[in-house]
Amino acid sequence: MKFQWINESTVTREGDRITIFAPAKTDFFRGAINECEDGFLPEVLSNAPFYYTEMEGDFVLRVKVSHAFKNVYDSASIMVMKDLECWAKACFEYTDFGTHAAVSVVTKGDSDDANGCNLEGNTAWLQMCRVGNDFAFHYSADGEHFYMMRYFHLPVDPVVKVGLLAQAPTGDGGDRVYEHLTIERKTVKNIRMGI
């Protein structure tokens, strides 16, 4: 598969291990609110490194992700994109609640933000399934038992950009590690179960 960049960064490949550097203050988010009395509201940013390939039709992407969880919102993520106003990402993220969690964002003009389950440790598996214009994100602690974190519709074209996103919205940046990446042309029978 041929991969290319939106917001190029450094990438190293060793066997089936891909390491992407997330530069400081990088994210993909389109905020609708610009002021808040207390707390952090994401900026409108589209500057995080996205290492992607183009896929037509239904598929299943699966990858093991890890990082050091240094700063709030640090994340190793997967993303599907039509364009800068239509995309979705599943993240293994250091949340503002001090947890390591499966987090998802769906953007159709403006972005939403949904924290999912908290996970122990610095490693997790992420999965994305496409059936038509319906998508599901799943997470796993062991790479065998996957659980749905998000089911959603995205008004995309037959061909989409899909791949690995490395972000560091509040911190100094760092390496994001992706292992055992597979992208299989497949239509799952049960998109909620991911099988």
C-alpha positions in Angstrom: 0.0 0.0 0.0 1.2 3.5 -0.9 1.1 6.0 2.0 1.3 9.7 1.8 1.1 12.7 4.1 -1.1 15.5 5.2 1.2 17.6 7.5 4.4 15.6 6.9 6.4 14.5 9.9 9.2 12.0 10.6 8.3 8.3 10.2 10.5 5.2 10.9 9.6 1.7 9.9 11.1 -1.4 11.6 9.4 -4.6 10.5 5.7 -4.1 11.2 6.4 -1.2 13.6 5.7 2.4 12.5 6.8 5.3 14.6 5.5 8.8 13.8 6.6 11.9 15.6 3.8 14.2 16.8 5.0 17.8 16.8 4.1 20.2 19.6 0.6 21.8 19.5 -0.8 19.6 16.8 -4.3 18.3 16.5 -7.3 17.7 14.2 -10.4 19.5 15.6 -12.9 22.0 14.4 -14.3 23.8 17.4 -17.7 25.5 17.4 -17.3 27.4 20.8 -14.5 30.0 21.2 -14.8 31.0 24.9 -15.3 29.4 28.2 -15.1 30.7 31.7 -13.0 27.8 33.0 -11.3 24.9 31.2 -9.8 24.1 27.9 -11.6 24.3 24.6 -9.9 22.9 21.6 -8.8 25.3 18.9 -9.6 24.8 15.2 -6.6 22.9 14.1 -5.8 20.7 11.2 -2.0 20.4 11.6 -1.3 17.0 13.1 0.6 14.5 10.9 -1.8 12.1 9.1 -0.1 9.2 7.3 -2.7 7.8 5.0 -3.5 5.6 2.1 -6.6 5.8 -0.2 -9.2 3.0 0.1 -12.3 2.4 -2.0 -15.3 0.7 -0.6 -15.6 -1.4 2.6 -12.6 -2.2 4.8 -11.4 -3.1 8.2 -8.3 -1.3 9.7 -6.7 -2.7 12.8 -3.5 -1.5 14.6 -1.8 -1.7 18.0 -0.9 1.7 19.3 1.2 3.1 22.2 2.9 6.2 23.5 4.3 7.8 26.6 1.2 9.7 27.8 3.1 12.8 28.8 0.7 15.7 28.2 -3.1 16.1 28.1 -4.7 15.0 24.8 -1.5 13.2 23.6 -2.8 10.5 21.3 -2.0 7.8 18.9 -5.0 7.7 16.6 -6.5 6.3 13.4 -8.5 8.5 11.1 -10.8 8.4 8.0 -11.2 11.5 5.9 -13.1 12.9 3.0 -11.7 16.4 3.4 -10.8 18.9 6.2 -14.4 19.4 7.1 -15.5 15.7 7.0 -13.5 13.2 9.0 -13.5 11.0 12.1 -10.8 9.7 14.4 -10.4 7.1 17.1 -7.7 7.9 19.7 -5.9 6.2 22.5 -5.6 9.4 24.5 -4.3 10.9 27.7 -7.5 12.7 28.8 -8.1 15.8 30.8 -9.5 13.5 33.6 -6.0 11.9 34.0 -7.0 8.6 32.3 -5.8 6.6 29.3 -9.0 6.3 27.3 -10.5 5.3 24.0 -11.8 8.6 22.6 -13.6 9.4 19.4 -14.3 12.6 17.4 -16.6 12.8 14.4 -16.5 16.0 12.3 -19.2 17.1 9.8 -18.3 20.8 9.7 -17.9 21.0 13.5 -16.3 18.4 15.7 -17.8 16.5 18.6 -15.8 14.8 21.3 -16.6 11.6 23.1 -14.5 9.9 25.8 -15.0 6.2 25.9 -13.7 3.5 28.2 -10.6 4.0 30.3 -7.8 1.5 29.7 -4.9 0.4 31.8 -1.3 0.8 30.6 0.1 2.6 27.6 -0.9 0.2 24.8 -4.2 -0.6 23.2 -5.6 -1.8 19.9 -7.8 0.3 17.7 -10.1 -0.8 14.8 -12.2 0.9 12.2 -14.8 -0.8 10.0 -16.6 0.7 7.0 -19.8 -0.5 5.4 -21.0 1.9 2.8 -21.1 5.3 4.5 -21.5 3.7 8.0 -18.5 3.4 10.2 -17.6 1.9 13.6 -14.6 2.3 15.9 -13.6 -0.5 18.3 -10.9 -0.8 21.0 -9.2 -3.8 22.5 -6.8 -4.4 25.4 -5.5 -7.7 24.0 -5.9 -7.6 20.2 -8.5 -10.4 20.4 -11.6 -9.1 22.1 -12.8 -5.8 20.5 -15.6 -3.6 21.8 -17.5 -0.9 20.1 -16.7 2.7 21.1 -18.6 4.5 18.3 -21.0 3.8 15.5 -21.7 6.7 13.1 -22.5 7.8 9.5 -20.1 9.9 7.5 -21.1 11.4 4.1 -18.0 10.4 2.3 -17.1 9.4 -1.3 -16.4 5.9 -2.4 -12.6 6.6 -2.0 -11.5 7.9 1.4 -8.2 8.7 3.1 -7.5 6.3 5.9 -4.5 5.8 8.2 -2.5 6.9 11.2 -2.8 10.2 13.0 -0.2 11.4 15.6 -1.3 14.4 17.8 0.0 16.5 20.7 -2.5 19.3 21.2 -1.2 20.8 24.5 2.3 19.4 24.9 5.8 19.3 23.4 5.2 16.4 21.2 6.6 12.9 21.0 6.7 9.5 19.3 3.5 7.6 18.6 4.0 3.9 17.9 1.8 1.8 15.6 2.3 -2.0 15.2 0.8 -4.8 13.3 -1.2 -2.5 11.0 -3.6 -4.2 8.7 -6.1 -2.7 6.2 -8.3 -5.4 4.8 -10.8 -5.0 2.0 -13.8 -6.6 3.7 -17.4 -6.1 4.5 -18.1 -7.0 8.1 -21.4 -8.9 8.7 -22.0 -7.0 12.0 -20.5 -3.5 12.1 -21.3 -3.0 15.8 -19.4 -6.2 16.7 -16.7 -5.5 14.1 -16.9 -9.0 12.6 
